Amino acid sequence: MIRDLWVQFLTAWQETSGIEILAAVLAVLYLVLAIRQKLSCWVAAFISSCLYVWVFFGARLYMESVLNAFYAAMAVYGFQQWRRGRGGAALVVCRWPIAPHLAGALGIGVLSLVSSYFLRRYTAAAWPLVDSLVTWSSVFATFLVTRKVYENWHWWLVIDSVSLCLYFTKHLYLTTLLFGLYLVLIVLGMRQWRSSLLSAAAVAALEEANAAGRARAPATGHAGTRTTRHAGTHAKG
């Protein structure tokens, strides 16, 4: 069975278009650079997404094609957000509470039901509901990346696992391998961004402690002056 599967992959590699190969290489480059929080990751993401619009449209994964058009737009937004930062300061890794994630999941469910209905009714989409769930979940997860929200990696772990199965059924074998590599890189991304998160928390705690120390310093100095004066007066008496 493994030998047969390997033969299928080799055959698929020979049949894979140059566009899909280039899109896959750039997609891996994007993720590697994103893990390292490099601004240039968004350039690779933009080009890869534009190429994948064509690849997925040809495979009749229409929502995936639309999704990659969105990715291209979000690559521009992400580039601007990472370059500008938040409030003039550098954008750092942060965490969101559970409520926004639950709200996002609810919105994804509703939008997926609506879009899958229209896909079934008006197109020849292969997997309308699954395709829709992957699409809307990816929209939300991509926004989390642009804001450097740590939990984006948890979303991508689920999304890419489902996507891997979806692409395998559509015989997009190179992209299936790509998403298998994604799953490995996602785990690395979790570790890397968690380290950044802990470092940012340590810096924030240090700054808060310094600010508290500066706030207490004048009061201590003033109290010392009063004590000295009181002692001097008592000595004269």
C-alpha positions as CSV (number, residue, x, y, z in Angstrom):
1,M,0.0,0.0,0.0
2,I,2.8,2.4,0.9
3,R,4.5,1.6,-2.4
4,D,1.3,2.3,-4.4
5,L,0.9,5.6,-2.6
6,W,4.5,6.5,-3.3
7,V,3.9,5.8,-7.0
8,Q,0.8,8.0,-7.0
9,F,2.8,10.8,-5.4
10,L,5.5,10.5,-8.0
11,T,3.0,10.5,-10.8
12,A,1.3,13.5,-9.3
13,W,4.6,15.3,-9.0
14,Q,5.2,14.8,-12.8
15,E,1.7,16.1,-13.5
16,T,1.9,19.1,-11.1
17,S,1.9,22.4,-12.8
18,G,4.8,24.9,-12.4
19,I,2.3,27.4,-11.0
20,E,1.3,25.0,-8.1
21,I,5.0,24.2,-7.4
22,L,5.9,27.9,-7.2
23,A,2.9,28.7,-5.1
24,A,3.8,25.9,-2.7
25,V,7.4,27.0,-2.3
26,L,6.4,30.6,-1.6
27,A,3.7,29.4,0.8
28,V,6.4,27.5,2.8
29,L,8.6,30.5,2.7
30,Y,5.8,32.7,4.0
31,L,5.2,30.4,7.0
32,V,8.9,30.1,7.9
33,L,9.3,33.9,7.8
34,A,6.1,34.4,9.8
35,I,7.3,32.1,12.5
36,R,10.4,34.4,12.8
37,Q,8.1,37.4,12.6
38,K,9.8,38.8,9.5
39,L,7.9,41.6,7.6
40,S,8.9,40.0,4.3
41,C,6.6,37.1,5.0
42,W,3.7,39.1,3.6
43,V,5.4,39.6,0.3
44,A,5.8,35.8,-0.1
45,A,2.2,35.4,1.0
46,F,0.9,37.9,-1.5
47,I,2.5,36.2,-4.5
48,S,1.7,32.7,-3.4
49,S,-2.0,33.6,-2.8
50,C,-2.3,35.1,-6.3
51,L,-1.0,31.9,-7.8
52,Y,-3.3,29.7,-5.7
53,V,-6.3,31.6,-6.9
54,W,-5.7,30.0,-10.3
55,V,-4.8,26.5,-9.0
56,F,-7.9,26.1,-6.8
57,F,-10.2,27.6,-9.4
58,G,-9.0,24.9,-11.8
59,A,-9.7,22.2,-9.2
60,R,-13.3,23.6,-8.7
61,L,-12.6,24.5,-5.1
62,Y,-14.2,27.9,-5.6
63,M,-14.3,29.0,-2.0
64,E,-10.6,28.1,-1.7
65,S,-10.0,30.3,-4.8
66,V,-11.9,33.2,-3.2
67,L,-10.1,32.6,0.0
68,N,-6.7,33.0,-1.6
69,A,-7.9,36.3,-3.2
70,F,-8.7,37.4,0.3
71,Y,-5.3,36.2,1.5
72,A,-3.6,38.4,-1.1
73,A,-5.6,41.4,0.2
74,M,-4.8,40.4,3.8
75,A,-1.1,40.2,2.9
76,V,-1.2,43.9,2.1
77,Y,-3.0,44.6,5.3
78,G,-0.7,42.4,7.4
79,F,2.4,44.1,5.9
80,Q,1.0,47.5,6.9
81,Q,0.1,46.4,10.4
82,W,3.4,44.8,11.1
83,R,5.3,47.7,9.7
84,R,3.3,50.4,11.6
85,G,2.8,48.5,14.9
86,R,0.2,49.4,17.5
87,G,0.0,53.1,18.6
88,G,3.4,53.9,17.1
89,A,5.0,51.0,19.0
90,A,6.2,47.7,17.5
91,L,3.5,45.1,17.2
92,V,4.2,42.3,19.7
93,V,2.7,38.9,20.2
94,C,-0.4,39.0,22.3
95,R,-3.3,36.7,23.5
96,W,-7.0,37.1,23.2
97,P,-9.6,36.0,25.8
98,I,-11.9,33.1,24.9
99,A,-14.9,35.3,24.1
100,P,-13.7,36.7,20.7
101,H,-12.7,33.2,19.6
102,L,-16.2,31.8,20.5
103,A,-17.8,34.7,18.6
104,G,-15.5,34.0,15.7
105,A,-16.5,30.3,15.7
106,L,-20.2,31.2,15.8
107,G,-19.8,33.6,12.9
108,I,-17.8,30.9,10.9
109,G,-20.6,28.4,11.4
110,V,-23.3,30.7,10.2
111,L,-21.4,32.0,7.2
112,S,-20.4,28.4,6.3
113,L,-24.0,27.3,6.2
114,V,-25.0,30.2,4.0
115,S,-22.1,29.9,1.6
116,S,-22.4,26.1,1.3
117,Y,-26.1,26.4,0.4
118,F,-25.3,28.7,-2.5
119,L,-22.4,26.6,-3.6
120,R,-24.6,23.5,-3.7
121,R,-27.3,25.3,-5.5
122,Y,-25.4,27.3,-8.1
123,T,-22.0,25.6,-8.6
124,A,-20.4,22.2,-9.0
125,A,-18.3,22.6,-5.9
126,A,-16.8,19.3,-4.7
127,W,-17.2,19.7,-0.9
128,P,-19.3,22.8,-0.3
129,L,-19.7,22.6,3.5
130,V,-16.1,21.6,4.3
131,D,-14.8,24.0,1.7
132,S,-16.8,26.8,3.3
133,L,-15.8,25.9,6.9
134,V,-12.1,25.9,5.8
135,T,-12.6,29.2,4.0
136,W,-14.3,31.2,6.8
137,S,-12.1,29.7,9.5
138,S,-9.0,30.8,7.5
139,V,-10.4,34.3,7.1
140,F,-10.6,34.6,10.9
141,A,-7.2,33.0,11.5
142,T,-5.5,35.2,9.0
143,F,-6.8,38.3,10.7
144,L,-5.3,36.9,14.0
145,V,-1.9,36.6,12.3
146,T,-2.1,40.2,11.1
147,R,-2.6,41.3,14.7
148,K,0.0,38.8,16.0
149,V,-2.5,37.0,18.2
150,Y,-0.8,33.8,19.6
151,E,-3.9,31.6,19.3
152,N,-3.8,31.9,15.5
153,W,-1.6,28.8,15.6
154,H,-4.4,26.7,17.3
155,W,-6.8,27.7,14.6
156,W,-4.4,26.8,11.8
157,L,-3.6,23.4,13.3
158,V,-7.3,22.4,12.9
159,I,-7.8,24.2,9.6
160,D,-4.7,22.7,7.9
161,S,-5.5,19.2,9.2
162,V,-8.9,19.4,7.5
163,S,-7.4,21.1,4.4
164,L,-4.8,18.3,4.0
165,C,-7.6,15.7,3.8
166,L,-9.6,17.9,1.4
167,Y,-6.7,18.4,-1.0
168,F,-5.8,14.7,-1.0
169,T,-9.3,13.8,-2.2
170,K,-8.9,16.3,-5.0
171,H,-5.5,14.8,-6.0
172,L,-3.6,17.9,-5.3
173,Y,-0.8,15.8,-3.9
174,L,2.0,18.4,-3.8
175,T,-0.3,20.8,-1.9
176,T,-1.2,17.8,0.4
177,L,2.5,17.4,1.1
178,L,2.7,21.2,1.7
179,F,0.0,21.1,4.3
180,G,1.7,18.1,6.0
181,L,4.8,20.3,6.3
182,Y,2.5,23.1,7.5
183,L,1.5,21.0,10.5
184,V,5.1,20.6,11.5
185,L,5.8,24.3,11.1
186,I,2.7,25.2,13.0
187,V,4.0,23.4,16.1
188,L,7.3,25.2,15.7
189,G,5.4,28.5,15.3
190,M,3.6,27.8,18.6
191,R,6.9,27.4,20.4
192,Q,8.5,30.4,18.8
193,W,5.6,32.8,19.4
194,R,5.1,31.5,22.9
195,S,8.7,32.4,23.7
196,S,8.0,35.9,22.3
197,L,4.8,36.1,24.3
198,L,6.7,35.2,27.5
199,S,9.5,37.7,26.7
200,A,7.0,40.5,26.1
201,A,5.2,39.7,29.4
202,A,8.6,39.8,31.2
203,V,9.5,43.1,29.7
204,A,6.0,44.5,30.5
205,A,6.4,43.4,34.1
206,L,9.8,45.0,34.4
207,E,8.6,48.2,33.0
208,E,5.6,48.2,35.4
209,A,8.0,47.6,38.3
210,N,10.3,50.4,37.2
211,A,7.3,52.7,36.9
212,A,6.1,51.8,40.3
213,G,9.6,52.4,41.7
214,R,9.8,55.8,40.1
215,A,6.4,56.7,41.6
216,R,7.4,55.7,45.1
217,A,10.8,57.4,45.0
218,P,9.6,61.1,45.4
219,A,7.3,60.1,48.3
220,T,10.2,58.3,50.1
221,G,12.5,61.2,49.6
222,H,9.9,63.6,51.0
223,A,9.3,61.4,54.0
224,G,13.0,61.3,54.6
225,T,13.2,65.1,54.6
226,R,10.5,65.4,57.2
227,T,12.1,62.8,59.4
228,T,15.5,64.7,59.2
229,R,13.8,68.0,60.1
230,H,11.9,66.5,63.0
231,A,15.1,64.9,64.4
232,G,17.0,68.2,64.1
233,T,14.2,70.1,65.9
234,H,14.1,67.5,68.6
235,A,17.9,67.8,69.1
236,K,17.7,71.6,69.4
237,G,15.0,71.3,72.0
